[in-house]
Amino acid sequence: MNDDRAYELIYIAGLIKGAWFNTLTDEEYEYLENWKNKSDKNRELADKINKRGRISEELSSFEQFDIDRATNQFLTETGLKDKTVNNAVIRTFSNKFWRWSAAAAVVFFVSAGWYFFSNIKDSNTNLQKTAKTATYNFVKPGGNKAILTLSDGAQVVLDSIGNGLIRTDGNVNIVKLEDGKLSYSGSDENETSKQQYNTITTPRGGKYQITLPDGTGVWLNSASSITFPTSFSGNERLVKISGEAYFEVTHQHSKESTELMPFVVEVATSRITVLGTRFNINAYADEEALRTTLVEGSVKISNGKNTTIIIPGEQASLKAGEANYKIVHPDIEEVLAWKNGKFLFRNANVQSIMRQLSRWYDIDIHSTEDLSGISFSGGISRKDRIEKLLELLELDGRLKFTLNGNVLTVTRRK
């Protein structure tokens, strides 16, 4: 690769980045437009990227990665570390803008299917040889998948049936709505002393949204479950969960009095009591702690030995075997990213990231190396294929991922 070609490659990446964020000068904008007009391929690529919609978000997230590491990876991939390249070109990376542009270029190439590497050639180097080839098998991201277990033990695979009425239990209608949610409506006027319970379970690679009989909204993450009565009665509204769930609890008065009926969630060794509020519970067995994060309202958490009350913005964390809750102030956007259709990592350790990928993409993680001390920041849509996220993580330069079937092997880059 000659120096001019290498310089332009990096410069164009920087201009595209500037165009996305509306920071170009008139002169820079004109240069970019002239580059687009040089060939149909250039114009086609620019249009394709602009239509993707998510590239701006990806680059914003990527800016949180270690730019120096990404730049080093970019130099290696493009051959700019070759001794035949003028060192003056490499020295331009001492400027932060150029280092960011190099990092942006790598994300740009990943998003564009490595168009540049497969189409830009010169007499000295065939860049097709340096194009990164996807080595990952096609692993689909998760989606709306769940199994409904009825009070009589019958099971319904919710993602295999159409919308509409699923079943009537007493006067309670169980309906699958057009947006994939499950809704319970009506009340059981013929209540007996024994309540009827349903359970909704999501597999790995699944998620689901439910509207409970009292109108409370529940979002279930992958590998999670919730058990609840088909009609709430008595002095409290009790549900049980495993895995991770987000709640938007409605107010409901008790039929026996005018007092508000508390909403109670039992999970592992904890009991969470609320009236009307929004909160998230992460109670996966393979996580180091049970975490309850409050978004709005107030909740009381008890483990039989100790009780604590948290306010909006706080998270109560309880490790296995411990009696006391630890109160912290987490990044709420990161906590709720899964519910909002995103992966969002803010200095997250790689083990935690891999557990999330395992549950969402239904894969097994394997590593024989000590990965402690490695963390990442960034984000991507949960609708994206796994190789896109893994490629972004690999750009940091510390890890290598190999996906064989549904087994992802993680190793340190030598």
Residue pairs with C-beta under 8 A, 6 or more apart in sequence:
1 78
1 79
1 80
1 82
1 85
1 122
1 124
1 125
1 127
2 122
2 124
3 85
3 86
3 88
3 89
5 120
5 122
6 78
6 80
6 85
6 89
7 89
7 92
9 78
9 105
9 116
9 120
10 92
10 98
10 101
10 102
10 105
11 101
12 32
12 35
13 101
13 102
13 104
13 105
13 108
14 97
14 98
14 100
14 101
14 104
15 24
15 28
15 31
15 32
15 35
16 32
16 46
16 49
16 104
16 108
17 59
17 100
17 101
17 104
17 108
18 24
18 28
19 29
19 32
20 55
20 56
20 59
21 56
24 32
35 42
36 42
36 43
36 46
37 43
41 115
41 119
45 112
45 115
48 112
49 55
49 108
49 111
49 112
52 111
54 381
54 384
55 107
55 108
55 111
57 379
57 381
58 107
58 111
58 379
58 380
58 392
59 104
59 107
61 344
61 377
61 378
61 379
61 380
62 70
62 103
62 104
62 107
62 378
62 392
62 395
63 100
63 103
64 377
64 378
65 103
65 376
65 377
65 378
65 392
65 395
65 396
66 396
66 397
67 96
67 99
67 100
67 103
68 99
69 395
69 396
69 397
69 398
70 102
70 103
70 106
70 395
70 396
70 397
71 93
71 99
71 102
71 103
72 397
73 106
73 394
73 395
73 396
73 397
74 80
74 102
74 103
74 105
74 106
74 395
75 81
75 90
75 93
75 102
77 106
77 117
77 130
77 132
78 117
78 127
78 130
79 85
79 125
79 127
79 130
80 89
80 90
81 90
84 124
92 98
93 99
93 102
103 395
106 395
107 392
107 395
108 116
109 115
109 116
109 117
109 132
110 132
110 388
110 391
110 392
111 388
114 131
114 132
116 127
117 127
117 128
117 130
117 131
117 132
118 127
118 128
118 131
120 127
121 127
121 128
132 391
134 387
134 391
135 402
135 403
136 385
136 386
136 387
136 390
136 401
136 403
137 403
137 404
137 405
138 385
139 361
139 362
139 363
139 385
139 386
139 387
139 403
139 406
140 205
140 361
140 385
141 205
141 360
141 361
141 382
141 383
141 384
141 385
141 386
142 204
142 205
142 206
142 207
142 222
142 360
142 361
142 362
142 382
143 159
143 205
143 206
143 207
144 158
144 159
144 180
144 206
144 207
144 208
144 209
145 158
145 159
145 202
145 203
145 205
145 206
145 207
145 208
146 158
146 159
146 182
146 200
146 201
146 202
146 203
146 206
146 207
146 208
146 220
147 155
147 156
147 157
147 158
147 200
147 201
147 203
148 155
148 156
148 158
148 166
148 174
148 182
148 198
148 199
148 200
149 155
149 198
149 199
149 200
149 201
150 156
150 167
150 169
150 198
151 169
151 196
151 197
151 198
151 230
156 166
156 167
158 176
158 182
158 200
158 208
159 206
161 176
162 176
163 176
163 177
163 178
164 175
164 176
165 173
165 174
165 175
166 174
166 175
166 176
166 182
167 174
168 174
169 188
169 196
169 230
170 188
170 189
170 190
170 191
170 196
170 230
170 231
171 186
171 187
171 188
171 189
171 190
172 184
172 185
172 186
172 187
172 188
172 213
172 230
172 231
173 184
173 185
173 186
174 182
174 183
174 184
174 198
174 230
175 182
175 183
175 184
175 185
176 182
176 183
177 183
179 209
180 208
180 209
181 208
181 209
181 210
181 211
182 200
182 208
182 209
182 210
182 211
183 210
183 211
184 210
184 211
184 212
184 213
184 230
185 211
185 213
186 213
187 213
187 231
188 196
188 230
188 231
188 233
191 231
191 233
195 229
195 230
195 231
195 233
196 229
196 230
196 231
197 227
197 228
197 229
197 230
198 227
198 228
198 229
198 230
199 225
199 226
199 227
199 228
200 208
200 210
200 220
200 225
200 226
201 224
201 225
202 208
202 220
202 221
202 222
202 223
202 224
202 225
202 243
203 222
203 223
203 362
204 222
204 223
204 358
204 359
204 360
204 362
205 222
205 359
205 360
205 361
205 362
206 222
206 223
207 219
207 220
207 221
207 222
207 338
208 219
208 220
209 217
209 218
209 219
209 220
210 217
210 218
210 220
210 226
211 217
211 218
212 218
212 228
212 232
212 239
213 228
213 229
213 230
213 231
213 232
214 232
214 237
214 250
214 252
214 263
215 250
215 252
216 237
216 247
216 248
216 249
216 250
216 263
217 247
217 248
218 226
218 239
218 245
218 246
218 247
218 248
219 245
219 246
219 339
220 226
220 243
220 244
220 245
221 243
221 244
221 245
221 246
221 338
221 339
221 359
222 243
222 244
222 359
222 360
223 243
223 284
223 359
224 241
224 242
224 243
224 244
224 245
225 241
225 242
225 243
226 239
226 240
226 241
226 245
227 239
227 240
227 241
228 238
228 239
228 240
229 238
232 252
232 261
233 255
234 254
234 256
235 254
235 256
235 261
235 262
236 261
236 262
236 263
236 264
236 273
237 252
237 261
237 262
237 263
237 264
238 264
238 266
239 263
239 264
239 265
239 266
240 265
240 266
240 267
241 265
241 266
241 267
241 281
241 283
242 267
242 268
242 283
242 285
243 283
243 284
244 280
244 281
244 282
244 283
244 284
244 338
245 280
245 281
246 278
246 279
246 280
246 281
246 336
246 339
247 263
247 265
247 274
247 277
247 278
247 279
247 280
247 281
248 278
249 263
249 274
249 275
249 276
249 277
249 278
249 279
249 297
250 276
251 260
251 275
251 276
252 260
252 261
252 263
253 259
253 260
253 261
254 260
254 261
260 275
260 276
262 273
262 274
262 275
263 273
263 274
263 275
263 276
264 271
264 272
264 273
264 274
265 271
265 272
265 274
265 281
266 272
267 281
267 283
267 290
268 283
268 290
269 290
269 303
269 304
269 318
270 283
270 290
270 292
270 301
270 302
270 303
270 318
271 301
271 302
271 303
271 304
272 279
272 281
272 292
272 299
272 300
272 301
272 302
273 299
273 300
273 301
273 302
274 297
274 298
274 299
274 300
275 297
275 298
276 297
277 294
277 295
277 296
277 297
277 298
277 299
278 294
278 295
278 296
278 297
279 292
279 293
279 294
279 295
279 296
279 297
279 299
280 291
280 292
280 293
280 295
280 335
280 336
280 339
281 290
281 291
281 292
281 293
282 290
282 291
282 293
282 335
283 290
283 291
284 355
284 359
286 355
287 352
287 355
288 319
288 320
289 317
289 318
289 319
289 320
289 326
290 317
290 318
290 319
291 315
291 316
291 317
291 318
291 330
292 299
292 301
292 310
292 315
292 316
293 314
293 315
293 330
293 332
293 335
294 310
294 311
294 312
294 313
294 314
294 315
295 312
295 332
295 336
296 312
297 312
298 309
298 310
298 311
299 309
299 310
300 307
300 308
300 309
301 307
301 308
301 309
301 310
301 316
301 325
302 308
303 318
303 323
303 325
305 323
306 323
306 324
306 325
308 316
308 325
308 327
310 316
310 327
313 329
313 332
314 327
314 328
314 329
315 327
315 328
315 329
315 330
315 335
316 325
316 326
316 327
317 325
317 326
317 327
317 328
318 324
318 325
318 326
319 326
331 346
333 344
334 344
334 345
334 346
334 348
337 343
337 344
337 379
338 356
338 360
338 382
341 381
341 382
341 383
342 379
342 380
342 381
342 382
343 353
343 356
343 360
343 379
343 380
343 381
343 382
343 389
344 378
344 379
345 353
345 375
345 376
345 377
345 378
345 379
346 377
347 375
347 376
347 377
348 375
348 376
348 377
349 371
349 372
349 373
349 374
349 375
350 371
350 374
350 375
350 376
350 399
350 410
351 371
351 372
353 376
353 393
354 365
354 367
354 408
354 410
355 365
357 363
357 365
357 386
357 389
357 408
358 364
358 365
358 408
360 382
361 386
362 406
363 386
363 403
363 406
363 407
363 408
364 406
364 407
364 408
365 407
365 408
365 410
366 407
366 408
366 409
366 410
367 409
367 410
367 411
369 410
369 411
369 412
371 399
371 410
371 412
374 398
374 399
376 393
376 396
378 392
380 388
380 389
380 392
386 403
386 408
387 403
390 401
390 403
390 408
393 399
393 401
394 400
394 401
394 413
397 413
398 412
398 413
399 410
399 411
399 412
399 413
400 410
400 411
400 412
400 413
401 408
401 409
401 410
402 408
402 409
402 411
403 409
